[in-house]
Amino acid sequence: MDAGQIERVRRFNRTVTGRVGVLHDHYLGRDRPVGEARLLWEIGEQGQDVRRLRERLGLDSGYVSRHLRSLEADGLVTVEPPPRDRRVRTVRLTGAGRAERALLDARSDDLAGSLLAPLNDTQRARLVAAMAEVERLLTAATVALDTVAPDHPDAQYCLRSYFTGLQERFDTGFDPARSLLPDAGELLPPRGLFLVARLHGEPVGCAGLKLPPGAPAETKRMWVAPQARGLGLGRRFLAELEARAARHGCDLLRLDTNKALIAARSLYHSCGFEEVAAFDDEPYAHHWFEKRITAPASGGPGTG
């Protein structure tokens, strides 16, 4: 990785942390650190499952528990299991907690205004646009790819969402029973694999890879949730599956797609796939693609 890029990232981090006031234990002039202030904001009006809260913020259990105990001692939150499941803990704001959150919101607005106030209109627009781009890229870097079994709950959620999307977009609708769906065993090692993408612990995409013996590898059932589009996840899936197929000894990667999925076809072309004659009898396919692949050099995409 480029040393100059590393230094620029570190310099950016120092500038931001210093400018927004997170280097002391009295964030926004209140008697609490930024971690507690962030938890109050994330809990929100409806409350949160503690486990989901940890996953969303990427924090370990001990860190979250310490801050929640502090907030509870100050009378700002309650932490208790719901009546139906004693294994789950839910945290909710008290009346004092909602008042504290509202005050922190107002002071956060003031802080944001103080960042923009010294700039002219053109500079403000540039800064806000740059922040949006940084947020998008940092969010993309937060997405984790994991190999799971096709019957994993997150995999099943992604596949149901995928099928629903196809049903809405295809002229003929979509019936999974008519499609050439791979058997579950075809997406399990050594015959294949299934990837799920998670953002803040929530599934936001999936992609499968068939690795039939003596035949080309094939990408199946790639889907990205609407809220995760624009993060380059489709391109990342293809790069990861290509690397996995190459490490498996494959030199050809195939996929098919429907005529309604115009953006998908554009993605495949941009990733080096070439359109070829039909190589299967998939009833919902109108376009077939292939890409010659080679074993990756050391490094390359992670294994997820």
C-alpha positions as CSV (number, residue, x, y, z in Angstrom):
1,M,0.0,0.0,0.0
2,D,1.3,3.5,-0.9
3,A,3.1,5.1,2.1
4,G,2.0,8.6,0.8
5,Q,-1.6,7.6,0.9
6,I,-1.2,6.2,4.5
7,E,0.3,9.5,5.6
8,R,-2.5,11.5,4.0
9,V,-5.1,9.4,5.7
10,R,-3.4,9.9,9.1
11,R,-3.2,13.7,8.5
12,F,-6.9,13.8,7.6
13,N,-7.7,11.8,10.8
14,R,-5.7,14.3,12.9
15,T,-7.4,17.3,11.3
16,V,-10.9,15.9,11.8
17,T,-10.5,14.7,15.3
18,G,-9.0,18.0,16.4
19,R,-11.5,20.1,14.6
20,V,-14.7,18.3,15.9
21,G,-13.5,18.1,19.5
22,V,-13.2,14.4,20.2
23,L,-9.8,14.5,22.0
24,H,-11.2,15.2,25.4
25,D,-13.9,13.7,27.7
26,H,-16.3,16.6,27.5
27,Y,-17.7,16.3,24.0
28,L,-19.8,19.3,22.9
29,G,-19.3,20.9,26.4
30,R,-21.1,18.1,28.2
31,D,-19.7,15.9,31.0
32,R,-19.4,12.8,28.9
33,P,-17.0,11.4,26.2
34,V,-17.9,11.2,22.6
35,G,-18.6,7.4,22.9
36,E,-21.5,8.0,25.3
37,A,-22.9,10.9,23.2
38,R,-22.8,8.7,20.1
39,L,-24.7,5.9,21.9
40,L,-27.4,8.3,23.0
41,W,-27.9,9.3,19.3
42,E,-27.9,5.8,18.0
43,I,-30.4,4.5,20.6
44,G,-32.9,7.0,19.2
45,E,-36.5,7.4,20.1
46,Q,-37.5,3.8,19.6
47,G,-34.7,2.1,21.5
48,Q,-32.3,-0.5,20.2
49,D,-31.3,-4.1,20.7
50,V,-27.9,-4.0,22.5
51,R,-26.4,-6.6,20.2
52,R,-27.6,-4.7,17.1
53,L,-26.2,-1.5,18.6
54,R,-22.8,-3.2,19.0
55,E,-22.8,-4.6,15.5
56,R,-23.8,-1.3,14.0
57,L,-21.0,0.7,15.6
58,G,-18.5,-2.1,15.4
59,L,-17.7,-2.0,19.1
60,D,-16.9,-4.8,21.5
61,S,-19.3,-5.9,24.2
62,G,-17.2,-4.6,27.1
63,Y,-16.8,-1.1,25.7
64,V,-20.6,-0.8,25.0
65,S,-21.5,-2.3,28.4
66,R,-19.3,0.2,30.3
67,H,-20.8,3.2,28.5
68,L,-24.4,1.9,28.9
69,R,-23.8,1.4,32.7
70,S,-22.6,5.0,32.9
71,L,-25.6,6.3,31.0
72,E,-27.9,4.2,33.1
73,A,-26.3,5.5,36.3
74,D,-27.0,9.0,35.1
75,G,-30.6,8.1,34.6
76,L,-30.4,8.6,30.8
77,V,-31.2,5.1,29.6
78,T,-32.8,1.8,30.8
79,V,-31.4,-1.6,29.8
80,E,-33.7,-4.5,30.2
81,P,-34.9,-7.7,28.4
82,P,-38.2,-7.6,26.5
83,P,-41.0,-9.8,28.0
84,R,-40.8,-12.4,25.2
85,D,-37.1,-13.1,25.1
86,R,-35.0,-12.8,28.3
87,R,-31.8,-13.4,26.2
88,V,-32.1,-10.1,24.4
89,R,-31.4,-6.8,26.1
90,T,-33.0,-3.6,24.8
91,V,-31.8,-0.1,25.7
92,R,-34.2,2.9,25.7
93,L,-33.9,6.5,26.5
94,T,-35.5,7.9,29.5
95,G,-37.1,11.4,29.6
96,A,-33.8,12.8,30.8
97,G,-32.0,10.8,28.0
98,R,-34.3,12.3,25.3
99,A,-33.6,15.8,26.7
100,E,-29.9,15.2,26.7
101,R,-30.0,13.8,23.2
102,A,-31.9,16.9,22.0
103,L,-29.3,19.1,23.6
104,L,-26.5,17.2,21.9
105,D,-28.3,17.5,18.6
106,A,-28.5,21.2,18.9
107,R,-24.8,21.5,19.9
108,S,-23.9,19.2,17.0
109,D,-25.7,21.6,14.6
110,D,-23.8,24.5,16.1
111,L,-20.5,22.6,15.6
112,A,-21.3,21.8,12.0
113,G,-22.2,25.5,11.4
114,S,-18.9,26.6,12.9
115,L,-17.0,24.4,10.4
116,L,-18.9,26.0,7.5
117,A,-19.1,29.6,8.7
118,P,-15.5,30.7,7.9
119,L,-15.9,29.5,4.3
120,N,-17.5,31.3,1.3
121,D,-20.4,29.7,-0.6
122,T,-18.1,27.9,-3.1
123,Q,-15.9,26.5,-0.4
124,R,-18.9,25.3,1.6
125,A,-20.3,23.5,-1.4
126,R,-16.9,21.9,-2.0
127,L,-16.5,20.8,1.6
128,V,-19.9,19.3,1.8
129,A,-19.5,17.4,-1.5
130,A,-16.1,16.1,-0.4
131,M,-17.6,15.0,2.9
132,A,-20.3,13.1,1.0
133,E,-17.7,11.3,-1.1
134,V,-15.6,10.5,2.0
135,E,-18.7,9.1,3.7
136,R,-19.5,6.9,0.7
137,L,-16.0,5.5,0.5
138,L,-15.7,4.9,4.2
139,T,-19.0,3.1,4.2
140,A,-17.8,1.0,1.3
141,A,-14.7,0.1,3.3
142,T,-16.9,-0.9,6.2
143,V,-18.7,-3.7,4.2
144,A,-17.5,-7.2,5.1
145,L,-17.7,-10.2,2.9
146,D,-18.2,-13.6,4.6
147,T,-18.6,-17.1,3.2
148,V,-21.8,-18.7,4.6
149,A,-23.9,-21.7,3.8
150,P,-26.8,-21.0,1.4
151,D,-29.3,-21.9,4.2
152,H,-27.8,-19.3,6.6
153,P,-30.5,-16.8,7.7
154,D,-28.6,-13.9,6.1
155,A,-28.2,-15.8,2.9
156,Q,-31.9,-16.7,2.8
157,Y,-32.8,-13.0,3.5
158,C,-30.6,-11.9,0.5
159,L,-32.0,-14.6,-1.8
160,R,-35.6,-13.7,-0.9
161,S,-34.9,-10.0,-1.6
162,Y,-33.2,-10.9,-4.8
163,F,-36.1,-13.0,-6.1
164,T,-38.6,-10.3,-5.1
165,G,-36.5,-7.7,-7.1
166,L,-36.5,-9.9,-10.2
167,Q,-40.3,-10.5,-9.9
168,E,-40.8,-6.7,-10.0
169,R,-38.3,-6.0,-12.8
170,F,-38.8,-8.9,-15.3
171,D,-41.5,-8.5,-17.9
172,T,-42.6,-12.1,-17.3
173,G,-42.2,-11.9,-13.6
174,F,-39.9,-14.4,-11.9
175,D,-40.6,-17.9,-10.6
176,P,-37.7,-19.6,-8.8
177,A,-39.1,-23.0,-9.7
178,R,-38.6,-22.3,-13.4
179,S,-35.1,-20.9,-13.0
180,L,-31.9,-23.0,-13.1
181,L,-31.2,-22.5,-9.5
182,P,-28.1,-24.2,-8.2
183,D,-28.7,-27.0,-5.6
184,A,-27.5,-26.0,-2.1
185,G,-24.6,-28.4,-2.4
186,E,-23.4,-26.6,-5.5
187,L,-22.7,-23.5,-3.4
188,L,-20.8,-25.3,-0.7
189,P,-17.1,-26.2,-0.7
190,P,-15.6,-27.9,-2.7
191,R,-18.2,-27.5,-5.4
192,G,-18.8,-23.8,-4.8
193,L,-19.3,-21.1,-2.2
194,F,-21.8,-18.4,-1.2
195,L,-20.8,-14.9,-0.1
196,V,-22.9,-12.5,2.0
197,A,-22.0,-8.8,2.4
198,R,-22.8,-7.2,5.7
199,L,-22.9,-3.5,6.5
200,H,-23.0,-2.7,10.3
201,G,-23.9,-6.3,10.8
202,E,-26.9,-6.3,8.4
203,P,-26.9,-8.3,5.2
204,V,-26.8,-6.1,2.1
205,G,-25.8,-8.3,-0.7
206,C,-24.9,-11.8,-1.8
207,A,-23.2,-13.7,-4.6
208,G,-22.7,-17.4,-5.4
209,L,-19.9,-19.3,-7.2
210,K,-20.3,-22.7,-8.8
211,L,-17.0,-24.7,-9.2
212,P,-18.1,-27.8,-11.1
213,P,-15.2,-30.3,-11.7
214,G,-13.8,-30.0,-15.2
215,A,-16.0,-27.1,-16.2
216,P,-15.9,-23.3,-16.1
217,A,-16.7,-21.5,-12.9
218,E,-20.0,-19.7,-12.8
219,T,-21.3,-16.7,-10.9
220,K,-24.8,-17.1,-9.6
221,R,-27.4,-15.0,-7.7
222,M,-25.5,-11.7,-7.3
223,W,-27.6,-9.1,-5.5
224,V,-27.0,-5.8,-3.8
225,A,-29.5,-4.1,-1.5
226,P,-30.8,-0.7,-2.7
227,Q,-29.3,1.1,0.3
228,A,-25.9,-0.4,-0.5
229,R,-25.8,0.5,-4.2
230,G,-23.2,3.0,-5.3
231,L,-20.6,1.5,-2.9
232,G,-18.9,-0.6,-5.6
233,L,-20.1,-3.8,-4.1
234,G,-21.1,-5.5,-7.3
235,R,-17.5,-4.9,-8.7
236,R,-16.1,-6.2,-5.4
237,F,-18.2,-9.3,-5.5
238,L,-17.0,-10.1,-9.1
239,A,-13.3,-9.5,-8.1
240,E,-13.6,-11.7,-5.1
241,L,-15.4,-14.5,-7.0
242,E,-12.8,-14.3,-9.8
243,A,-10.0,-14.6,-7.4
244,R,-11.6,-17.6,-5.6
245,A,-12.2,-19.3,-9.0
246,A,-8.6,-18.7,-10.1
247,R,-7.2,-20.1,-6.8
248,H,-9.4,-23.1,-7.4
249,G,-7.6,-23.6,-10.8
250,C,-10.3,-22.3,-13.1
251,D,-9.4,-20.3,-16.1
252,L,-12.9,-19.3,-17.3
253,L,-15.7,-17.5,-15.4
254,R,-19.2,-17.4,-16.8
255,L,-22.5,-15.7,-15.9
256,D,-25.8,-15.0,-17.5
257,T,-28.4,-12.2,-17.1
258,N,-31.7,-10.9,-18.1
259,K,-32.3,-8.1,-20.6
260,A,-34.0,-6.0,-18.0
261,L,-30.8,-5.8,-15.9
262,I,-29.1,-3.1,-18.0
263,A,-26.8,-1.8,-15.2
264,A,-25.6,-5.4,-14.5
265,R,-24.6,-5.8,-18.2
266,S,-22.7,-2.6,-18.1
267,L,-20.9,-3.7,-15.0
268,Y,-19.9,-7.0,-16.6
269,H,-18.5,-5.3,-19.6
270,S,-16.5,-2.9,-17.5
271,C,-15.1,-5.8,-15.5
272,G,-13.7,-7.5,-18.6
273,F,-16.5,-9.9,-19.4
274,E,-17.3,-10.6,-23.1
275,E,-20.7,-11.5,-24.4
276,V,-20.9,-15.0,-25.9
277,A,-23.4,-17.5,-27.2
278,A,-25.8,-19.1,-24.8
279,F,-24.1,-21.8,-22.7
280,D,-27.2,-22.9,-20.7
281,D,-31.0,-23.1,-20.9
282,E,-31.8,-20.6,-18.2
283,P,-35.3,-19.4,-19.2
284,Y,-34.8,-15.9,-17.8
285,A,-31.5,-15.3,-19.5
286,H,-31.0,-13.2,-22.6
287,H,-27.3,-12.5,-22.4
288,W,-24.4,-14.7,-21.6
289,F,-20.9,-13.6,-20.6
290,E,-17.4,-15.1,-20.1
291,K,-14.1,-13.9,-18.8
292,R,-10.6,-15.5,-19.0
293,I,-9.0,-15.4,-15.6
294,T,-5.6,-16.2,-14.2
295,A,-4.3,-17.1,-10.7
296,P,-3.9,-13.9,-8.7
297,A,-0.4,-12.7,-7.6
298,S,0.3,-12.6,-3.9
299,G,-2.1,-10.1,-2.2
300,G,-5.2,-9.4,-4.2
301,P,-8.8,-9.6,-2.8
302,G,-9.2,-10.9,0.7
303,T,-10.8,-14.2,1.5
304,G,-13.8,-12.5,3.3
